[in-house]
Amino acid sequence: MSRVKLHLALLLSLAGMALLNCTRVTGTSDETVVRSAKIYGPDNAPAQGVTVKLFEVDNATRLPDYQTTTDAEGSYSVSVPNGVYNMIAGKEDLAAFQDSVLFKEEYETLADDTLEQTGVISGTVIMEPLHDPRTAVVQVMGTDKYSNVNETGDFVILGLPQGEYVLRIESTLQNYTPTYTELSLEPSSADDTAFVTVSMVYAGVPVVKNIRLSYDTLMNVVTLSWDTLTYFLLDEFIVIRDRNGVPDSSSREYMETADCHLTDDVQSLVDQGVEKLTYRVVVRTKTLETGSIFESASVNLKKSLSVEYNEPGTCYLGEPFTLSGLVSGYTGSAVTYAWDIGATGTFTESSGPDTTITFKDSLLMDVPCIMKVTVDGTVTQTDTMYVTSNLKWEKLADPFPEYPSMYHVVGYDGKLYAFCFNAVNELEKRSVWTSDDAVTWTQLVEGGRITQYYSKPVVFNDAICVMDSTGHLLTSDDAVEWEMGETKVCSTWVVSGLSGVSSKDYAPALFTDGEKLFVQPHPQSGQDLLAVTTDLNTWDVSYKTVRTFITDFENFDGGVVTAGIERPDIVYWLGVEEGGVADFKRHPSVNAGSANSLNQYSFFCELFKGKLLYGCGEGSLYLYELDGFEGSSLELPEQTAGFTVVNFNDELYLISNRGVFKAKL
């Protein structure tokens, strides 16, 4: 036989053996790596007739890349291209699994294995409401194991041994992205199950879920809310309102909102005799596509009882506070009462139309308190009032009776430092006091190096900083000895001949964002610059600013809020840093009032327990939410002019010529 014929016969013989013993299911001539291994039974004897399959780890076809069967010695050989494969071997109810086996000529990573008990992977696939979960298939990646999902979203996959698996969930519906999840299976018996819940990734227009509704029967206002949606094409929500609970295009009304809530005044509908309203909410996208309606919420407008609040007293932080309601006009034998404090959606029953609450630890503004009355288990009415917690003050000391004008207080190195100033009748009396407990105060100096206290000292770079009337920066670590900076930062405002008093300078103001120290001249100095330093030595005076005078500041959420005056009107204001260190703008909703010549520099802002306290020299103290700057007035301990508050060791202190007071928390 010629060499060619012999070679051909050998190839045919090898091909015949391959047909009898193994199958290369995918691929043809690119087999480059040959490996052999053995499969043993649970009794450690060689396992004959075991089906061995190899799948590339990202194989999603459920077709093996190579398949063979073990011989009488439990041995098998595979020949596959370079790559990473999963090996799964099985016979009857036993199996073995190796994941991420590297096939490369220089590596020997395919190991012998032992058949063991198989387990179960089961779970639930969650899709968008109104979508049929039976369109989904769950596949174990790198194997031929899969399961269809039933009508309730459940699936079961049998016959898998111990191992780490990746599941791929795919739906035939549009806008669903294949979703992957990982899990471990460690069965000790055939009933052992690994359970997983998977929410499929959906790129289509989502539906609105969990529409919640409350009805204020006193004001005839319906408040709707629903779950927050995160969707990159979301433009707004369309709220559809139908009368008497029946979809009717002739009377249907549409409302739009960018928020996940909406307030609807229904007084006119009650006056028209409308008895019931049904609300539905859909998504409208930036491409003007509208989502589907999933659920609705209805409210009965026909009132059979009246619920209203008795006017509450003052709610003090840390003290029990009683809310009471007045119920009238109902007919029925069984009346129940419940309260929801904070509009959480959860009501707690009470024995009557009264409840007692206590606000602790934090100042709260406009807390919604909802009373719900139900008659005979069917007819329900609610009413809502809003409560703001107030403060009570405890007097600790009275160290400053001779300083009725202004106070600036800073905390430094575990102590309070009070800078006191008396400007009555132009008699400028100055002193610095200190205390480590706000009760016992020691006067450090009277008069001294600092010539005026119109702007608040600042703690920066581990030092107390003030501006001198000459425009230089002074620093100290004890508020007694001061070191003057070499650079004159800016000019001061010189006022001469006031009521026969000699001329005086008004020093610039200081504030900081924690990383930089800012100096702003008095608005009457004629300078619009804002000087900035990070090391107290070098200054950048390239910033421009508006002509305001800052007397206090606070840092919050990466920004700065400031309090000061505007010229020429001299009104109180709060400013917010918006986009740059020099961009401080007056907030229009902040309570403003005219300042007199005595107190126009003695107002402040202080951050305490997540709220902003803002006070002005005429004896007013306001509480503001940082996000919306909606204000509420707080009580003062005594009639006080020229005062400040300070957050020290997580306690709130008020310091004035009437004494030092501590808020009761």
C-alpha positions as CSV (number, residue, x, y, z in Angstrom):
1,M,0.0,0.0,0.0
2,S,1.3,3.4,-0.9
3,R,2.2,5.9,1.9
4,V,-0.7,8.1,0.7
5,K,-3.2,5.3,0.9
6,L,-1.8,4.2,4.3
7,H,-2.1,7.8,5.7
8,L,-5.7,8.0,4.3
9,A,-6.6,4.7,5.9
10,L,-5.2,5.9,9.2
11,L,-7.3,9.1,9.0
12,L,-10.4,7.1,8.2
13,S,-9.7,4.8,11.1
14,L,-9.3,7.7,13.5
15,A,-12.4,9.3,12.2
16,G,-14.3,6.1,12.8
17,M,-13.0,5.9,16.4
18,A,-14.1,9.5,16.9
19,L,-17.6,8.7,15.8
20,L,-17.8,5.8,18.2
21,N,-16.3,7.6,21.2
22,C,-16.5,11.4,21.0
23,T,-18.1,14.2,19.1
24,R,-16.8,17.6,18.2
25,V,-20.1,19.4,18.0
26,T,-18.9,22.9,17.0
27,G,-15.8,23.9,15.1
28,T,-13.8,21.7,12.8
29,S,-10.1,22.1,12.1
30,D,-9.1,24.5,14.9
31,E,-8.7,21.9,17.6
32,T,-5.3,22.6,19.2
33,V,-5.4,21.3,22.7
34,V,-5.8,17.6,23.7
35,R,-6.4,16.7,27.4
36,S,-7.3,13.5,29.2
37,A,-8.9,12.9,32.7
38,K,-10.9,10.4,34.7
39,I,-14.3,10.3,36.2
40,Y,-14.9,8.2,39.4
41,G,-18.1,7.1,41.0
42,P,-19.1,7.9,44.6
43,D,-17.4,4.7,45.6
44,N,-14.1,5.9,44.0
45,A,-14.3,3.2,41.3
46,P,-13.8,4.3,37.7
47,A,-17.1,5.4,36.2
48,Q,-17.9,3.9,32.8
49,G,-20.4,5.4,30.3
50,V,-20.4,8.9,31.8
51,T,-21.4,11.6,29.3
52,V,-18.8,14.4,29.4
53,K,-19.6,17.8,27.8
54,L,-17.5,20.9,27.3
55,F,-19.0,24.3,26.9
56,E,-17.2,27.6,26.5
57,V,-18.0,29.7,29.6
58,D,-19.9,32.2,27.5
59,N,-21.8,29.6,25.4
60,A,-25.4,30.6,25.4
61,T,-26.5,28.2,22.7
62,R,-27.0,25.2,25.0
63,L,-25.1,23.1,22.5
64,P,-21.8,21.6,23.8
65,D,-18.5,22.6,22.1
66,Y,-17.3,19.0,22.7
67,Q,-18.9,15.8,23.9
68,T,-17.5,12.3,24.7
69,T,-18.1,9.3,27.0
70,T,-15.8,7.6,29.5
71,D,-14.4,4.2,28.8
72,A,-14.2,1.1,31.2
73,E,-11.3,2.8,33.1
74,G,-13.4,6.0,33.6
75,S,-11.1,7.8,31.2
76,Y,-11.9,10.3,28.5
77,S,-10.1,12.6,26.2
78,V,-11.1,16.0,24.7
79,S,-9.7,18.1,21.9
80,V,-10.7,21.7,21.7
81,P,-9.4,25.1,20.6
82,N,-7.6,27.3,23.1
83,G,-10.1,28.8,25.5
84,V,-11.9,28.6,28.9
85,Y,-14.5,25.9,29.2
86,N,-17.0,24.5,31.7
87,M,-16.9,20.7,32.0
88,I,-20.1,18.9,33.1
89,A,-20.3,15.1,33.4
90,G,-23.3,13.1,34.2
91,K,-24.8,9.6,34.5
92,E,-28.3,8.9,35.8
93,D,-28.8,11.2,38.9
94,L,-25.1,11.8,39.6
95,A,-22.9,14.5,38.0
96,A,-19.6,16.4,38.3
97,F,-18.8,20.0,37.3
98,Q,-15.7,22.0,36.7
99,D,-16.0,25.7,35.8
100,S,-13.6,28.0,34.0
101,V,-11.1,25.3,32.9
102,L,-8.3,26.8,30.9
103,F,-7.3,24.9,27.8
104,K,-3.9,26.0,26.5
105,E,-0.9,24.0,25.4
106,E,1.3,24.9,28.3
107,Y,-1.3,24.5,31.0
108,E,-2.7,21.3,32.6
109,T,-5.9,22.4,34.2
110,L,-8.4,19.6,33.5
111,A,-8.5,17.5,36.6
112,D,-10.0,14.1,37.5
113,D,-13.4,14.4,39.1
114,T,-15.9,12.4,41.1
115,L,-19.6,12.0,40.5
116,E,-21.8,13.3,43.3
117,Q,-25.4,14.0,44.2
118,T,-27.1,16.7,42.2
119,G,-29.3,19.5,43.4
120,V,-31.8,22.0,42.2
121,I,-31.7,25.7,41.2
122,S,-35.1,27.4,41.5
123,G,-36.2,30.9,41.6
124,T,-38.5,33.7,40.5
125,V,-38.1,36.1,37.5
126,I,-39.6,39.5,38.0
127,M,-40.7,41.5,35.0
128,E,-42.6,44.7,34.5
129,P,-46.3,44.6,35.4
130,L,-48.6,43.5,32.6
131,H,-45.7,41.5,31.0
132,D,-46.0,37.7,30.7
133,P,-43.1,36.0,32.5
134,R,-43.7,32.9,30.3
135,T,-41.7,34.8,27.6
136,A,-38.5,34.3,29.7
137,V,-36.0,31.5,29.7
138,V,-33.4,30.9,32.4
139,Q,-30.2,29.2,31.2
140,V,-27.2,28.0,33.2
141,M,-24.3,29.6,31.2
142,G,-21.7,27.2,29.9
143,T,-24.0,24.2,30.2
144,D,-27.1,22.7,28.4
145,K,-29.3,23.2,31.5
146,Y,-32.2,25.6,31.2
147,S,-35.8,26.2,32.3
148,N,-38.8,28.0,30.9
149,V,-40.5,30.4,33.3
150,N,-44.1,29.8,34.2
151,E,-47.0,32.2,34.5
152,T,-46.1,33.2,38.1
153,G,-42.5,33.9,37.2
154,D,-41.1,30.7,38.8
155,F,-38.6,28.2,37.3
156,V,-36.8,25.0,38.3
157,I,-33.5,23.6,36.9
158,L,-32.6,20.0,37.9
159,G,-29.5,17.8,37.7
160,L,-26.7,20.2,38.7
161,P,-23.8,19.2,41.0
162,Q,-22.0,21.4,43.4
163,G,-20.5,24.4,41.8
164,E,-20.5,28.2,41.0
165,Y,-23.0,29.0,38.3
166,V,-24.0,32.0,36.2
167,L,-27.6,32.3,35.1
168,R,-28.7,34.1,32.0
169,I,-32.3,35.2,31.8
170,E,-33.7,36.3,28.5
171,S,-37.2,37.3,27.3
172,T,-38.6,37.4,23.8
173,L,-40.4,40.7,24.6
174,Q,-38.9,43.9,23.3
175,N,-36.8,46.2,25.5
176,Y,-35.6,43.5,27.9
177,T,-31.9,43.1,28.2
178,P,-30.4,39.7,29.0
179,T,-29.9,39.7,32.7
180,Y,-27.1,37.7,34.5
181,T,-26.8,36.6,38.1
182,E,-24.4,34.3,40.0
183,L,-25.1,31.7,42.7
184,S,-23.5,28.7,44.5
185,L,-25.0,25.2,44.7
186,E,-23.8,22.8,47.4
187,P,-26.3,19.9,47.5
188,S,-26.1,17.1,50.0
189,S,-29.3,15.4,48.8
190,A,-31.4,15.5,45.7
191,D,-33.9,17.9,47.4
192,D,-31.3,20.6,48.2
193,T,-32.2,23.8,46.4
194,A,-30.5,27.1,45.7
195,F,-33.1,29.8,45.4
196,V,-32.7,33.1,43.6
197,T,-34.9,36.1,42.7
198,V,-34.0,38.0,39.5
199,S,-35.4,41.3,38.3
200,M,-34.9,41.6,34.6
201,V,-33.4,44.7,33.1
202,Y,-36.0,46.6,31.2
203,A,-35.1,49.5,28.9
204,G,-38.7,50.4,27.8
205,V,-41.1,53.0,29.3
206,P,-41.8,51.8,32.9
207,V,-45.2,51.8,34.5
208,V,-46.1,53.8,37.7
209,K,-46.5,51.5,40.7
210,N,-48.0,51.8,44.2
211,I,-50.2,54.8,43.8
212,R,-51.1,56.1,47.3
213,L,-53.9,58.6,48.1
214,S,-54.8,60.6,51.1
215,Y,-57.8,62.9,51.3
216,D,-58.0,66.0,53.5
217,T,-61.8,66.4,53.9
218,L,-61.5,69.7,55.8
219,M,-59.6,71.4,52.9
220,N,-61.0,69.1,50.2
221,V,-57.5,68.3,49.0
222,V,-56.4,65.0,47.5
223,T,-52.7,64.1,47.8
224,L,-51.3,61.5,45.5
225,S,-47.9,59.8,45.6
226,W,-46.2,56.9,43.9
227,D,-43.0,55.0,43.8
228,T,-39.9,56.8,42.6
229,L,-38.8,55.9,39.0
230,T,-35.2,56.0,37.7
231,Y,-35.5,56.2,33.9
232,F,-33.2,58.1,31.7
233,L,-35.9,59.3,29.3
234,L,-38.4,60.4,32.0
235,D,-39.8,63.8,31.3
236,E,-42.8,64.1,33.5
237,F,-45.9,62.2,34.9
238,I,-49.4,62.5,33.5
239,V,-52.1,62.2,36.1
240,I,-55.4,61.2,34.7
241,R,-58.5,62.1,36.7
242,D,-61.9,60.5,35.9
243,R,-65.2,61.5,37.7
244,N,-67.4,59.1,39.5
245,G,-64.9,56.3,39.0
246,V,-65.8,55.7,35.3
247,P,-63.3,56.4,32.5
248,D,-65.0,59.1,30.4
249,S,-63.1,61.0,27.8
250,S,-65.7,63.8,27.8
251,S,-65.0,64.7,31.5
252,R,-61.5,63.4,31.9
253,E,-58.9,65.8,33.1
254,Y,-55.1,65.7,32.8
255,M,-52.5,67.1,35.2
256,E,-48.8,67.2,34.8
257,T,-46.0,66.9,37.4
258,A,-42.2,66.3,37.4
259,D,-42.4,64.9,40.9
260,C,-43.6,61.6,42.3
261,H,-46.5,63.3,44.0
262,L,-49.3,65.7,43.3
263,T,-51.8,67.7,45.3
264,D,-55.3,68.2,43.8
265,D,-57.8,70.7,45.1
266,V,-61.2,69.1,44.7
267,Q,-63.4,71.6,46.4
268,S,-65.1,72.7,43.2
269,L,-65.9,69.1,42.3
270,V,-67.5,68.5,45.8
271,D,-69.6,71.6,45.2
272,Q,-70.7,70.2,41.8
273,G,-71.9,67.0,43.5
274,V,-69.1,64.7,42.2
275,E,-69.1,61.7,44.5
276,K,-66.0,59.8,43.4
277,L,-62.7,60.4,41.7
278,T,-60.4,57.8,40.1
279,Y,-56.7,58.7,39.4
280,R,-54.3,56.9,37.1
281,V,-50.7,57.9,36.5
282,V,-48.5,57.3,33.4
283,V,-45.0,58.2,32.3
284,R,-44.3,60.6,29.5
285,T,-40.8,60.5,28.0
286,K,-38.6,63.1,26.5
287,T,-39.5,61.7,23.1
288,L,-43.2,62.3,24.0
289,E,-43.9,58.6,24.3
290,T,-46.5,57.6,26.9
291,G,-46.3,54.5,29.1
292,S,-49.1,52.1,30.0
293,I,-51.6,52.4,32.8
294,F,-51.0,49.7,35.5
295,E,-53.1,50.7,38.5
296,S,-55.5,53.3,39.8
297,A,-56.6,54.9,43.1
298,S,-60.0,56.1,43.9
299,V,-61.5,58.4,46.6
300,N,-65.1,58.9,47.7
301,L,-65.9,62.7,47.9
302,K,-69.3,62.3,49.5
303,K,-68.6,63.2,53.1
304,S,-70.6,61.6,55.8
305,L,-68.6,63.1,58.7
306,S,-66.5,66.1,59.4
307,V,-63.0,66.0,60.9
308,E,-61.0,69.0,61.9
309,Y,-58.2,69.9,64.3
310,N,-58.4,71.9,67.5
311,E,-55.8,74.6,67.3
312,P,-52.6,73.2,68.8
313,G,-50.4,74.8,71.3
314,T,-46.7,75.2,71.1
315,C,-44.7,72.1,70.4
316,Y,-41.4,72.1,72.3
317,L,-38.5,69.8,71.5
318,G,-38.3,66.9,73.9
319,E,-41.7,67.6,75.7
320,P,-44.9,65.6,75.2
321,F,-47.3,67.4,72.9
322,T,-51.0,66.7,72.5
323,L,-52.8,66.8,69.1
324,S,-56.6,66.7,69.2
325,G,-59.3,66.6,66.6
326,L,-63.0,67.4,66.4
327,V,-65.3,64.9,64.8
328,S,-68.9,65.7,63.9
329,G,-71.6,65.0,61.4
330,Y,-71.1,61.2,61.2
331,T,-73.8,58.5,61.5
332,G,-72.8,55.1,62.7
333,S,-72.2,53.1,65.8
334,A,-68.5,52.2,65.6
335,V,-66.0,55.0,65.3
336,T,-62.2,54.4,65.3
337,Y,-59.4,56.9,65.3
338,A,-55.8,56.6,64.0
339,W,-52.9,59.0,63.5
340,D,-50.0,59.1,61.0
341,I,-47.2,61.3,62.3
342,G,-44.9,62.4,59.4
343,A,-47.1,61.1,56.5
344,T,-45.3,57.7,56.6
345,G,-48.4,55.9,55.3
346,T,-48.7,53.9,58.5
347,F,-51.5,54.8,61.0
348,T,-51.5,54.0,64.7
349,E,-54.9,53.6,66.4
350,S,-55.8,55.8,69.4
351,S,-58.6,55.5,71.9
352,G,-60.1,58.8,70.9
353,P,-59.5,61.9,68.7
354,D,-56.4,62.8,70.8
355,T,-52.8,61.6,70.7
356,T,-49.6,62.6,72.4
357,I,-46.3,62.8,70.6
358,T,-42.8,63.9,71.5
359,F,-40.2,65.3,69.0
360,K,-36.8,64.3,70.1
361,D,-33.2,65.1,69.1
362,S,-33.8,67.2,66.0
363,L,-35.6,70.3,65.1
364,L,-38.5,69.6,62.7
365,M,-40.4,71.9,60.4
366,D,-44.0,71.4,59.1
367,V,-44.3,67.8,60.2
368,P,-47.6,66.5,58.6
369,C,-49.9,65.0,61.3
370,I,-52.8,63.1,59.8
371,M,-55.9,62.1,61.8
372,K,-58.0,59.4,60.3
373,V,-61.6,58.7,61.4
374,T,-63.4,55.5,60.3
375,V,-67.2,54.9,60.8
376,D,-68.5,51.4,60.9
377,G,-65.3,50.2,59.1
378,T,-66.3,51.7,55.8
379,V,-66.5,55.5,55.7
380,T,-63.2,57.2,56.3
381,Q,-62.2,60.9,56.6
382,T,-58.9,62.5,57.4
383,D,-57.5,65.8,58.2
384,T,-53.9,67.1,58.2
385,M,-52.1,69.7,60.3
386,Y,-48.5,70.7,60.2
387,V,-46.4,71.0,63.4
388,T,-43.0,72.7,63.9
389,S,-41.0,71.9,67.0
390,N,-39.9,74.9,69.1
391,L,-37.2,75.4,71.7
392,K,-37.2,76.0,75.4
393,W,-34.2,77.6,77.0
394,E,-32.4,77.2,80.3
395,K,-30.4,80.1,81.7
396,L,-26.8,79.1,82.6
397,A,-25.0,82.4,83.4
398,D,-25.2,86.2,83.0
399,P,-21.6,87.3,82.3
400,F,-22.2,90.1,79.7
401,P,-24.6,92.7,81.1
402,E,-22.5,95.6,79.8
403,Y,-22.4,94.5,76.2
404,P,-25.9,94.9,74.7
405,S,-25.0,95.3,71.0
406,M,-23.2,92.4,69.4
407,Y,-21.8,89.0,70.0
408,H,-19.7,86.7,67.9
409,V,-18.9,83.3,69.4
410,V,-16.6,80.6,68.0
411,G,-15.6,77.2,69.2
412,Y,-11.9,76.6,69.2
413,D,-9.7,73.9,70.9
414,G,-12.6,72.7,73.1
415,K,-13.6,76.2,74.3
416,L,-16.0,78.9,73.5
417,Y,-14.7,82.4,72.7
418,A,-17.2,85.3,72.9
419,F,-16.2,88.6,71.3
420,C,-18.5,91.2,72.8
421,F,-19.1,94.7,71.6
422,N,-21.1,97.7,73.0
423,A,-21.7,100.4,70.4
424,V,-24.5,102.3,72.2
425,N,-24.1,106.0,71.7
426,E,-20.9,105.3,69.8
427,L,-19.2,104.2,73.1
428,E,-17.3,101.3,71.6
429,K,-16.5,98.9,74.5
430,R,-14.9,95.6,73.5
431,S,-13.8,92.5,75.4
432,V,-13.1,88.8,74.8
433,W,-14.4,86.0,77.1
434,T,-13.9,82.3,77.2
435,S,-15.6,79.2,78.7
436,D,-15.2,75.4,78.4
437,D,-18.7,74.7,79.6
438,A,-20.8,77.8,78.7
439,V,-21.5,78.3,82.5
440,T,-18.3,79.7,83.9
441,W,-16.8,82.5,81.9
442,T,-13.5,84.3,82.2
443,Q,-12.7,87.7,80.7
444,L,-9.4,87.4,78.7
445,V,-9.0,91.0,77.6
446,E,-10.8,94.3,77.5
447,G,-10.2,96.4,74.5
448,G,-7.0,94.8,73.1
449,R,-5.6,94.4,69.7
450,I,-8.9,94.0,67.8
451,T,-10.4,97.4,67.1
452,Q,-13.9,96.3,66.1
453,Y,-16.1,93.2,66.0
454,Y,-18.4,93.8,63.1
455,S,-17.7,90.5,61.4
456,K,-17.4,87.1,62.9
457,P,-13.9,85.6,63.7
458,V,-13.1,82.5,61.8
459,V,-11.3,79.3,62.8
460,F,-9.0,78.3,59.9
461,N,-5.7,76.4,59.7
462,D,-5.8,75.7,63.5
463,A,-6.0,79.4,64.4
464,I,-8.6,82.1,65.3
465,C,-8.6,84.6,62.5
466,V,-10.0,88.2,62.4
467,M,-9.5,91.2,60.1
468,D,-7.9,94.3,61.5
469,S,-9.2,97.7,60.7
470,T,-6.0,98.3,58.7
471,G,-7.0,95.5,56.3
472,H,-4.4,93.0,57.7
473,L,-5.2,89.5,58.9
474,L,-4.7,88.8,62.6
475,T,-4.3,85.2,63.9
476,S,-4.2,83.9,67.5
477,D,-4.3,80.6,69.4
478,D,-5.6,82.1,72.6
479,A,-7.6,85.2,71.6
480,V,-5.2,87.3,73.6
481,E,-1.9,87.5,71.7
482,W,-2.4,88.3,68.0
483,E,0.0,88.1,65.1
484,M,-0.5,90.4,62.2
485,G,0.0,89.2,58.6
486,E,2.5,91.0,56.5
487,T,0.2,91.6,53.5
488,K,-2.5,94.3,53.5
489,V,-5.3,92.2,52.0
490,C,-7.7,95.1,51.1
491,S,-8.8,98.5,52.1
492,T,-11.3,99.4,54.9
493,W,-14.3,101.7,55.0
494,V,-13.3,104.9,56.9
495,V,-16.2,106.8,58.5
496,S,-15.3,110.2,60.1
497,G,-17.1,112.7,62.2
498,L,-20.1,110.6,63.3
499,S,-21.9,112.6,66.0
500,G,-18.7,114.2,67.1
501,V,-16.9,110.9,67.5
502,S,-13.5,110.5,65.8
503,S,-13.2,108.6,62.6
504,K,-13.2,104.8,62.6
505,D,-12.5,102.0,60.2
506,Y,-14.8,99.1,59.3
507,A,-12.7,96.0,58.7
508,P,-13.5,93.5,56.0
509,A,-15.5,90.3,56.6
510,L,-14.1,86.7,56.8
511,F,-15.7,83.4,55.9
512,T,-14.4,79.9,54.9
513,D,-15.5,76.8,53.1
514,G,-13.1,74.7,55.1
515,E,-10.4,74.7,52.4
516,K,-10.1,78.4,51.6
517,L,-10.4,81.6,53.6
518,F,-12.2,84.4,52.0
519,V,-12.0,88.2,52.8
520,Q,-14.7,90.5,51.6
521,P,-14.4,94.3,52.0
522,H,-17.2,96.3,53.5
523,P,-19.7,97.3,50.7
524,Q,-19.1,101.0,51.4
525,S,-15.3,100.6,50.9
526,G,-15.8,100.8,47.1
527,Q,-14.1,97.5,46.4
528,D,-15.8,94.6,44.7
529,L,-13.0,92.1,45.2
530,L,-13.0,88.9,47.1
531,A,-9.6,87.9,48.4
532,V,-8.8,84.2,48.8
533,T,-6.0,82.3,50.6
534,T,-5.3,78.7,51.6
535,D,-2.2,79.3,53.7
536,L,-2.8,82.7,55.4
537,N,0.2,84.2,53.6
538,T,-0.5,84.4,49.8
539,W,-3.7,85.9,48.5
540,D,-5.6,85.8,45.3
541,V,-7.6,89.0,44.7
542,S,-8.8,88.1,41.2
543,Y,-12.3,87.2,42.3
544,K,-15.1,89.8,42.0
545,T,-18.2,89.9,44.2
546,V,-21.3,91.9,44.9
547,R,-21.4,94.7,47.5
548,T,-22.7,92.9,50.5
549,F,-21.3,92.6,54.0
550,I,-21.1,89.1,55.5
551,T,-21.3,88.8,59.3
552,D,-21.7,85.1,59.6
553,F,-21.5,81.9,57.5
554,E,-22.1,78.1,57.6
555,N,-20.8,75.2,55.6
556,F,-23.3,72.6,54.4
557,D,-23.4,69.9,51.6
558,G,-20.2,71.2,50.0
559,G,-21.4,74.8,49.8
560,V,-21.5,77.9,51.9
561,V,-24.5,79.8,53.2
562,T,-23.9,83.4,54.4
563,A,-25.8,86.0,56.4
564,G,-25.2,89.7,55.9
565,I,-26.5,93.1,54.8
566,E,-27.1,94.7,51.4
567,R,-26.5,98.4,50.7
568,P,-28.0,100.9,50.4
569,D,-31.3,99.3,51.9
570,I,-29.5,97.6,54.8
571,V,-31.7,94.5,55.0
572,Y,-31.0,91.1,56.4
573,W,-30.4,88.3,53.9
574,L,-29.2,84.8,53.5
575,G,-27.0,84.0,50.5
576,V,-26.2,80.6,48.9
577,E,-23.0,79.8,47.0
578,E,-24.2,78.8,43.5
579,G,-21.5,77.8,41.1
580,G,-18.5,79.7,42.4
581,V,-16.8,81.3,45.4
582,A,-18.0,84.7,44.5
583,D,-21.5,83.9,43.5
584,F,-23.6,84.6,46.6
585,K,-27.2,85.4,45.9
586,R,-29.9,86.6,48.1
587,H,-32.6,84.0,48.7
588,P,-36.0,85.6,48.0
589,S,-37.9,83.5,50.5
590,V,-35.8,84.4,53.5
591,N,-37.5,86.7,56.0
592,A,-36.0,90.1,55.7
593,G,-36.3,93.2,57.9
594,S,-34.8,96.6,58.2
595,A,-31.8,97.0,60.5
596,N,-31.2,99.9,62.8
597,S,-27.9,101.6,63.3
598,L,-27.3,99.6,66.5
599,N,-27.9,96.1,65.4
600,Q,-27.3,96.1,61.6
601,Y,-24.2,93.9,62.0
602,S,-25.4,91.5,64.7
603,F,-27.1,88.7,62.8
604,F,-26.0,85.2,62.2
605,C,-26.6,81.7,60.8
606,E,-25.8,78.5,62.6
607,L,-26.2,74.8,61.5
608,F,-27.8,72.6,64.1
609,K,-29.0,69.0,63.7
610,G,-29.5,69.4,59.9
611,K,-31.4,72.7,60.1
612,L,-30.3,76.3,59.7
613,L,-30.9,78.8,62.5
614,Y,-30.9,82.4,61.4
615,G,-31.2,85.4,63.7
616,C,-31.2,89.2,63.3
617,G,-30.3,91.9,65.7
618,E,-33.9,93.0,66.4
619,G,-34.6,89.9,68.4
620,S,-35.8,87.3,65.9
621,L,-34.8,83.7,65.5
622,Y,-35.8,81.6,62.5
623,L,-35.5,77.9,61.6
624,Y,-34.9,77.1,57.9
625,E,-34.8,73.9,55.9
626,L,-31.6,73.8,53.9
627,D,-33.1,72.5,50.7
628,G,-36.0,74.9,50.3
629,F,-35.2,77.8,52.7
630,E,-38.8,77.8,54.0
631,G,-38.6,79.5,57.4
632,S,-40.4,79.2,60.7
633,S,-40.1,81.5,63.7
634,L,-38.6,80.1,67.0
635,E,-39.1,81.4,70.5
636,L,-36.4,83.4,72.4
637,P,-35.7,83.0,76.1
638,E,-36.2,86.7,76.8
639,Q,-36.7,90.0,75.0
640,T,-33.2,90.1,73.5
641,A,-31.5,92.5,71.1
642,G,-28.0,91.8,70.0
643,F,-27.5,88.0,70.4
644,T,-26.1,84.9,68.7
645,V,-26.5,81.2,68.9
646,V,-23.7,78.6,68.7
647,N,-23.5,74.8,68.2
648,F,-21.0,73.6,70.8
649,N,-20.4,69.9,71.6
650,D,-23.7,69.1,69.8
651,E,-25.6,71.4,72.2
652,L,-27.2,74.7,71.2
653,Y,-26.4,77.9,73.2
654,L,-27.8,81.4,72.9
655,I,-25.6,84.2,74.1
656,S,-26.8,87.8,74.7
657,N,-26.7,90.6,77.2
658,R,-29.5,88.9,79.0
659,G,-27.4,85.8,79.7
660,V,-26.2,82.6,78.3
661,F,-29.0,80.1,77.6
662,K,-28.9,76.4,76.7
663,A,-31.7,74.8,74.5
664,K,-33.4,71.9,76.3
665,L,-33.2,68.9,74.0
